[in-house]
Amino acid sequence: MTIDELFQRYGFVIKDIREIDRNKMFLHYTSLDNLSSIAKKGLEPNIGINAKVIEKTKKIFFSIGDKGALVIMDSWIKWLVAKPKSNFIYYIGAYLLKLQFFPKFIHKIIIICNQKNKNKYKWAYKTLNKILNNSIYLLLDLEENIDFSFNDIDEVKGISNIPKSYIANLYAYDSDVNDKKIEYWNMHTFSDKVVEKDKISILKYKSNYKADKILKCLIEDNMSYVKENCKLLYNYYNFIYK
């Protein structure tokens, strides 16, 4: 069964990224393995593997516009570089980081060492590319004050004990870590809110559906912006495609 036949089987609407308003699109990427569940139940909120011990409530995260889609990927690379390769060690570290009296310099030393390790960057680029090669972008038809609010709180910035300097190091180039509200690149739905299937379309670029190909298109169409504001994403592009 081709991927086109798979989407048709599940009854998803397909839209080409060249034919939509990119400034206003709400994007969420997910594994191809989740398609069957989404077709039956819609897009369900969850606390992802990487958000355990940090997020408190189940939500669906999304970005706004092409710039948001680019910035979130740059932030993901920052996080992959900074974190341990082992998720178990990461969970322990994330938990300890929340403790008020735990010495934060230990985390800082680890992050600095990772950021000086060229091989860690290569690992981060390969890891992200592997994820995106098995993922697709969902175009969400969300309504303000019904599905989400621009005034909602970013739990990392708003209620965690994670130092602001840590957050600034991993967040977007233009993030205000002192403002608790969510931002265009790191939006989320209301807690426990399901996005119904009729509010979901599959995004493609020409005949390509993989998130990797969509991201490549977005980078190439915004190369000056990426080079100036998303340094690691720019390096990712050159590492993967050059």
PyMOL commands that set and color helices and strands:
alter all, ss='L'
color gray80, all
select helices_A, chain A and resi 3-10+17-19+32-41+49-51+65-82+87-98+105-115+118-133+155-158+164-170+197-199+211-221+223-229+231-241
alter helices_A, ss='H'
color red, helices_A
select strands_A, chain A and resi 13-16+26-31+61-64+135-140+187-188+200-204
alter strands_A, ss='S'
color yellow, strands_A
deselect
rebuild
show_as cartoon
